[in-house]
């Protein structure tokens, strides 16, 4: 098992290097190939309406006149060992991992990422617990009661959950639950350590809204997997041996259904941790998705680059955890 984890970890590191090279090429190499000058590229990293002095400072700081290989080496060096940025009036230290400096807000990208990550993680983790518990439970019950009223009603609601966009259900829930009925307070993020009760009460509505979409997908996928597994020979053999039905369902049928669910869960968690843009925008949550959107609108490319890199890290880590869980759920994976 240790060797299996080490192999997956080394593969994850190699994948992160490839992603960093591709991401860097998109932001720095492709514009050069398209004919963009170093001054134009520096202007894109200087925010809106930059002065000539700011453009020159950014060009010198990022080394836009240097060969692309040198720029990439400096980029990786800043992430691994940190860097120092000269704004013209002061020098600012950016400890590792340093994802750049925003001349538009005069703050390091790392500081902005650290400030926004707790919001996104709070949103995603809470919603993930809900959609896993609800989606898998409904999927299993629907498979066991195939063709019943519960099955038909659950799949109808699941179809609605998959079809309705998050900004529609989010605005609908805000209109009725918060403003019309007053059941919950307006969404205003509070840190968990500051006030755990306020943290949870302010995130209940975003959790439920986001979980509604994903629970619907997981319910449909769990139902399909369970129906296929319940027709397998080893399930009939387990029942013929006299095993209790709950053990047949949980230990044999559900365990075989977990593999595709783990794959889907790893992708969903990784993508959402990189920024749940629509949900954060709908509920005015200042997370990574909102930060990326503000960076795009404000032409703050260092922020966009930093969010992309952090999102890639989250996706790779999520898939690494899924690979390890594969080895726990299915021992055959560890020896392949």
N, C-alpha and C positions, 0 to 999 in steps of 0.2 A: 504493500500500500504506500510506503514511503517513497519508493522509486516511482510509482505512478504519479504521486503528487509533485515530485521534483520535475518529472518530465513535463507535466502540464504547466508548472510554474515557469520553467525555462521557455516553453513555447509562448507563454503569455508575455514575457519580457521581449522576446523577438518580435511578436506581433505589435507591441507598443512602439518599438523602434520603427517598424514599417509604417505604422499609422502616423507617427510624428513626421517621417520623411514625406509621406503623401500630403499631409496637412500643410507642412511648410512649403511644399512645391506649389500647392494651390494658391497660397497667399503671397508667395515671393517669386517663384520661378515662372509660373504661367503668365503673370502680368508682363514680365520681361520678354517672354517669347511673343507676346501680343504687341510689343512695341512700346510699352510703358517706360518712361524715363525714370531715373532715380528720384528726381524732384517730384514727379507725379505720384510715385509710390510713397514717398515720404509724406506728401500731402494727405494721402488716404489714411495714414496712421496718426495724423495730427488733429483729428476732429474737424468740426465745421469751421469755415472761415479762418484758417490758420494764417499767421503772419509769416513773411519770408524768413524771419529769424527762427521761428519755431520749426519751419520746414527744414532749414539748414541744420538745426540742432538734432532733429529726428533723423535726418539722413546720415549725419556723422555718428550718431549714437547707435543706430542699427546697422551701420556699415553697408548702406545700399550700393555703394560704389565698389564694394569688395566682391570677389568671386562668390558664387552661390554656395560652394562647398564651405567656404570660410563662414558665411552667414549661418549656415545650418549648424556648424560646429559651435558657434557662439550661442545659438538658440538652445542646443542641448546642454551646453555648459551652464547656462543660466538656470535651466530646470534642475540640474543635478547639484550645482555648487552655489547657486545664487548669483546676484549681480548688483552693480551700483549704477544708478541713473542720475545724470547731470541735467537738471531742468533749466539751467542757466542762472538760477539764483541760489540753488542749494543742491547738494548731493544726497540722494536717497538710497539707502541700502535695502535691497530686496532679497531676503533670505530664501534658501531653497525650500520648496520648489518655487522658482520664480517664473511666472508666465508672461512677463512683460510689464510695461508701464503705460498708463493711459494719460496722454498729454491733454486730453479733453477734460478729465476730472481731476488731474494732478494727483492721482493715487495709483499705487501698484495694482495690477490686475489680480494678484494673489490676495490682497486685502479684500477686494470686492468679492472674489470667489468664496473666501472664508466667511464673509458676512452673509452670503446668500445660500450657501450649501445647507445649513441647518433648516432653513425654510423648506427647501425642496425635499430633503430627506424626511422631515416630519410629515410632509404631505404624502410622499410615496410609500413610506413604511406603514403608516396607518391605513392607507387605502389598500395596500397589498394584503395586509392581515384580513381585512374585510372581504376582499374579492376572492381570496383563497378559501376562507371558511365558508362563505355563502355559495360561491360558484361550484366548488367540489361537492359540497353537501347536496345541493340541488341536482347536480349532474348524476350523482350516485342514486338518489331517490327516484329520479326520473327513469333511470335505466332499470331499476328494480320494479317500478310500476309502469312499465311500458304500455302505452295506449290508454292509460287511465286519465281521469279529468286533471289530476295534479300534473301529470306529464305534459299534457297538451297546454295547460295554462302556463306552466313554467317555461316551456319552450316558446310560447307566444310572447311572454314578457322578455325572455332572453333575446328573441328576434328584435323586439322594440329597443332593447338596450344596445344591441350592436348597431342598429340603424340610426338611432338618434345621435346627433353630434353633441359633443361635450358642452359647447357654448350654448346650445339650446336648453339642455337639461339643467345646466348651471344657472342660467338666467331665470329659468322657470322656478327653480328651487329658491333662488334669492327673492324673487317676487312674492311668492306665497309664504314660504317658511319664515323668512326674516321680516319682510316689510308688511305683508298683509296680516299674517297670523301672529307674528312676534314670538314664535316658539324658540328661536335661537337668536343670539346677539349678532350684529353685523360682523363679518369676518375681519378680524384685526389680529394679525399674528403676534403671539406673545411667546417668549422663549420658555422651554420646558423647565429650566432651572429657576426661572423667575417666578412662575406660577403654574404648576402642572395642571390645575383644574382649568384655568383660563386658556392654557395651551390646547387642551383637548376640546373644550367647548367651542373655541373659535375655529377649530379644524374639522368638526363633525360634518358640517355640510360639504366642504370640499372632499372629504374622505368618501362620503356616501355617493356623491355625484361621480367621482372618478371610479369608485369601486363598481358602480352600477354598469358602466361600460364594460369593464374587464370581467366582472363576475358573469355577465351574460356569455362572453366568449368561452370562459372556463367551464361554465355549465354545459354548453353545447359540446365542447370537446371531451369533457369527462363522460358525458352520456354516451357519445359515440364509442369511446374507448372501452367503457364498461360493457356495452352491448356486444362488442366484438369479443372481449375477453370471456364473458360469461358463456359463450358458445364453444370455448376451447375444451379439448378432451381432458386436460388436467383438472379443470374445474368440476367436470362431471365425476372424475375419479375421486376428487376430494370429498364431494358430497356422498359418493357411494361408500366411502370408508367410514362415514358417520360423523364427519367433522361438523361442528355447529355452524349454522349459516353465517353468523357474524364473523367467525374466523375465516370462512371461505371468502367472504366479501372483502374484509380488511387485509388479511394476510396474503391472499393469493390474487384475487381479481383487482383490487385497488392498487396493489403494489405494481402490477404489470402495467397499469394505466398511468402511473406516475412519470414514466420516462418522457413521453411527449409533452406532458404538462411541465416538467422541469425545463425542457428546452424552451417552451413558450415563456415560462416565468422568468428565466434568465434574460431573454431578449427584452421583455417588457420592463423589468426592473432596471436594466442597464440603460435603456432608452429614456425612461422617465426620470432617472436620477440625473441624466444629462440636461434635464429641464422639461417640465410638463408645461409647455408654452401656453396652450389653450386654457388649461385649468388655472394656471397662475394669472393669466390675463383676465379671465372671467371673474375671479374672486379677489383681484388686486393684491395677490401675494407676490412679494418681492423675492423670488427665487432665481435659480439659474436661468430658467426659460425667459423670465421677464428681463433679466440682465442681458441675455443675448439679443432679445428684441430691441431693447434700448440701444445696444451697441450698433445694431444694423441701422436703426433709424437715425442715430447720431453720427454715423460714419466713424465709429470708434472701433477700428479693426483689431487693435490689440486685445480688447475685451472679447470680441467675437472669436478670435484665435484661441484665447485662454479657455473660453467655454467649450469650444470644440475639442480641445485637448483633454479637458477634465471629463467631458462626456465620453470620449473614447476610453479613458482610464476606467470609468465606471462600467462601461459595456464589457471590456476585457475582464475586469475583476468578477463581474456577475457571471460571465461564461466560464471563468476558471472555477468558481464555486460550484456551478452546475456540473462541470466535468468531474469534480471530486465527488459530488453527490451521486452521480451516475455509478461510481465505483462502490458506493454504499448501498444503493438500491439494487444494482445488478452486479454481483461479484465477477461476472464474466468480462466486464469492461476493464477491470484492473489488469487482466492478463492478455488483453488484445494489443 
